[in-house]
Amino acid sequence: MSKRPAVDAPVLTLRQLNRATLARQMLLERTAIPVVTAIERLAALQAQWAPSPYVALWSRLENFKRERLWNAIEQTHTVIRARLMRGTLHLVSARDFFAYAVATQDLQRGAWNRLQVGQGVDPNAVAKLAVAFAREPRLKEEVVAHLTERLGSFGGPYKWLIWRFVSAHADLVSAPPGGHWSYGGTNAPYVAARHWIGNGSRPSEEDALRLLIRRYLAAFGPASLADIAQFAGQVPARIRPVLDQLAPSFRRFRDEQGHVLFDVPRAPRPASDTPAPVRFLPRYDELLIGYEHRDRTKSDAVVRIRPFGPLAPAARAAAVEEGEALARFMAPDAKTHGARVG
């Protein structure tokens, strides 16, 4: 897809893109919507660090209570936790799960298949056995042991790669450890999505990518092909044909560097001088890593200094000066640089 902008592609400044992003991400004002709706509007929530989804939703929703997310995961199964984009743990809606699984995992399936099929492992047999065994939540060691007992040893020296192969083919998703999910870690039991969700099925690759592209642009647009590929953890060549099909239905812009940006037609694009309130983002928030270039979401670079003991005024001043120098080194393009002690 060429970087040459269309005639009707107005230029958006970095500040305009920043405000568009903040509006889509519900960071200009908190919103009163259900948890599932919020997660779909955000495309997905990073869950690699267990507290992340709670902080992310608290910063975006009015009067958010942790129990609302617990209920969606544990009781109604309307929110799913699984390894999807870029092979990391995310929360997505149950409605979106199978499409995201196809869009983000199927390309990797081919690579994993070559390793396993070369060792005589049948992916279809793996999927059938794993789905039947994981009708209820099972630890991944139990799943692999069950399959090994019936199919023999899996190929490859890396346990994590074997597990990715199994979980992707069986569409295994994380279940709350111990029956209740507060801030549990990553070692959760797994259950087959078809049992956990209750309905839904894997769409075609084209339909899956259509949904992913639309969700992404609604949550992060205006954005480029490279941005969409970065979010999905896919090569741009896999995204491009479907984006080309959808492009006539999108609005087209370009950034100050001339990159072509796509957007859903009626998405918010606030004025560049729209006030932005203070909001806290959790570690690995998708907003911070969901673009090829992260210029639109960075402004300040601050080094936090935690001394081992009390500092004399001169030492404190020296530490701040050195911290500011480090901030400038690490983030030269940030608008402001600083350091603080404590």
N, C-alpha and C positions, 0 to 999 in steps of 0.2 A: 504494500500500500504506500503510495507516494506521499512524501512530506509536502508536496506542492499544494497550497491551500486552494480551496474552491473560491470562485468569485464572490459567493455570498457568505464567506467565512470571516466574520468580524474578529478582530484581535481582542483577546482578553488579557488584561494585565495580571501580573502575579498576585496583586492584592485582590482583584476581582475573583480569581480562581480560589484564593484562600477563603473568601467569604462564601463562595458557592459551596466549597467543601464543608465549611463549618455549618452552613444551613442544612445540607443533606444529612450531616452527622448529628443533627439535633444538639449542636453545641452553641448556637446563638441564643436559644431559649429551651428550657425543659418542656417536654411534651407529655400530654396525658393520653397515652395509648397502651394497649395490652402488651405484655412482654413478647409474645410471638410476633405481633405486628412490628414491634420495634426491631427485633432481630432480622426480620425479612427486609425492613426498610434499610437496615445497615448492611445488608447482604450476608454478613456472618460476623460472629464475635470470636476473637482470639480466646482460646481456653488453654493454651500451653502452660501458662502460669495460673494455678487454680483460682486465685482471687480476681483475676482480670475481668471476667464477665460481670461480677458484682459491682466493681468500681465503674466499669463502662456504662452500665445501666443506671447506676446512681447518679452519674454526671449528666445523663440525658433525659431521664424520665421524672415526672413529678411524683414525689412521695413514694419512690421505689422501695419496696420491701423485699428482702432476700427470699421470703417464703413464696413470693410470686414466681420466681425463677425455679425454686425447688419443686413447686407443684407442677410446673410445665414440663420439667424433666422427669420427675419421679412418678407422678400420678396420672397425668393425661398423656404423657409421651408426645407432646406437641413440640418439644424442643429436643434436638438430638445432639449428642456430643460424639464426634468422630474425627479421625485423621483425614483431612480433605486437602484444602489448598496448601501447596508446598509441603505436603506430608506432615503438617502440624495439626494439633488438636483445635477444633473449632466447634462453636455452637451454631447450629442452623435450625430452621424450622423443619418439622417432619415433612411438610409439603415440598420443601426444596431438597431434602436429603438425597434422594435417588438421582436427581438431575446433577447435583454437585458431585456425587460419587462418579457418575459417568464422565463428567466434564474434567475432573481433576485426577482421577485414578486410572482410567482405562489406558492411557498412553504408557503409564508405568507398568501396567499389567503385562504388556508385551515384553518388556525387558525382564521382568521377574519370571515370566513363562519360559523364556529361553534358558534360564538357569535351571529351572525345575524340570522342564520337559526333557532336557538333555540328560537328566538323571532318572528318567522313566516315570516321573510324577504326572498324573493326569489332572489338570486344573479343574475339570468338571467333577471328577470324583472328590477332590478336595472340597469344592464348594458344597456338594450335596451332603457329605458327611459333616462338615462344620455347621451348616445350617440346621441339620437335624439335631446335632449335639448341643448347640447353643440356643436351644429353644428357651432356656432359662439362663440367667447370667452365669458365666463360667470364667474362671481365671484363664489367662492366655496360656499358661503352662499346662492347664488341664486340656485345653483345646488341642494344643500341639501334641501332647501325649496321646490323646484319643486318636488323632489322625495317624501318628507314627505307628501305633499299635496295629492299625488296620491297613496302612499303605506302605509301611516301611519307612526308612530314613529319608529325610528331605535333603536336597542338594544344597551345597553352598556352606561356607564357613561362618556366616554371620546370622545369629539368631534373629536380630531385628529384621533382616531382609526376608527370612522365612516367614516371620509373623506378618509383614506387610503383604506378602504373597497370599497368605491364608485369609487375612482380614479383608483384603480388597475383593477377592473372589467370592467370599461369603457375605459381603456387606455387613461386617460386624461393627457394632457401635458400642460405646461405653455405657455401662449401667452404673447407677449410684452404688458406691462401695458400702456394704453394711446396711443397705436399704435406705440410707439417707445421705444426701449430698450437701454438705455445707461448704467446706474448703478442702475437700479431698484431693489427694495428689493424682499422679498420672497412672498409678498401678491399680486401675479399676477393673472389675470383671467386664466381660463382653457378652453381648447377646446379638443374635441375628436380627437385622433391621426388619425383615419381613414379619417376624414374630412381635417385635417391640412396637412397631408403628401400626400394624394391623391392616393397612391397605397401602396402595401405591406400588409402583413397579418401575423398573429401569426404563427410561425413555431412550429414543435414538440419540446418537451422538449429536446430531444437528439440533434437535430440540433441547438437549441438555445445555449446549453452548449458547443457544438463544436465550434461555432463562438466565444463565450466568452473566451474559453480557448485559442484559437489561437490568438485572439486579445491581450489577457493579456500577453502571452509569447512573442509575437512580441514586446510589449511595455515595459515589465518588466523583461523578462527572462535573464538568466536561473533562474528558480524559482521552488518551491516545490508545492505539492498538497496543503499544508497548506497555502502557499502564495496565490494561486488562490482562495481558499475558503475565505481568509481574504478580498481580493479585492471584491469578489462577495457578501460578507455578507451571505454566505451559510455554511452549515455544510459540512465538507470534504466528508462524506458518499454520499452526493448527487452528488458531482463532480467526485468522484473516478471511477465509472463505465465508464463514457465517456472518462476520461483521460486514463484509461487502454486501451480502444479501439484505441485511438490516439497515444499512446506511441510508437508503432513501427515506426511511421513516424517522431518522434522527436529525437533530439540528447539528450544524457543523460550525466549528470555530477554529481559531488557531491561537497559539500562545505567542509570547514575544520573541521566541526563537524560531517561529514558523512551523512548529509541529501541528499537524491536523488533530483536532479534538472533536469528539462526538458527544452528543448529549441527548437525553430523552426530551421530548418537545416542551413539556410544561413544568419542568423541574425549576426550583428556585435558583436564581442568580442575583443575590442582593447587591446593592451598590457597594462600591469599595470602601466607602466611609461608614458603613454599618457598624455600630459599636459591637465589640466582641467581649463577653464577660469572661471572668476567670473560670476555668474548668480544669479538673484534674483528669488525666488519662492514665490508665493502668499500663504496666509493662507489656510490650508487644502489641499494644492496641493496633488494630488493622489500619487505622488512620495514618499511623506513622510508617507503615511498611507496605502499604497497598498501592504505591506509585513507583514507576521506574525512577523518577527524580522526585526528591522529597522537599523541594524548595517551597512549595505552597504551604507546608505545615510546619516550617521551622521559622523562628524569629529570634529567640534568645538562647544563648549558650551560657550556662552557669555551672561552675564547678563547686560542689559542696565539699567542705573540708571538715573532717571529724578528727580533732587532735586527740592524742592519747591522754593528755592532761591539760591543765590551765595554761594559757599562753600569755606571756607578757605583752604589753601593747605593741612594742616594736616587732616581736615575733609574729603577732597576729597580723600586723600590717604587711609584713614580708610574705606571710602565707597567702594573704588575699592577692597581693601583687603577682605572686608566682602562679596562683590559681587562675587569675585573669589571663595571664600569658598562655597558660595551657588551654583555656577556653578558646582563645584566638587561633591557636595552632590546630586544635581539633575541629573547630567549626568556623572557618574563615569567612563563610558567606552569611553567617547569622547577623541579624541587625544589631544586636547588643551582646556584649560579653561581660561576664562578671564572675565573682566568687564570693561565697559566704561561709562563715565558720559556724559550726553547730548543726 
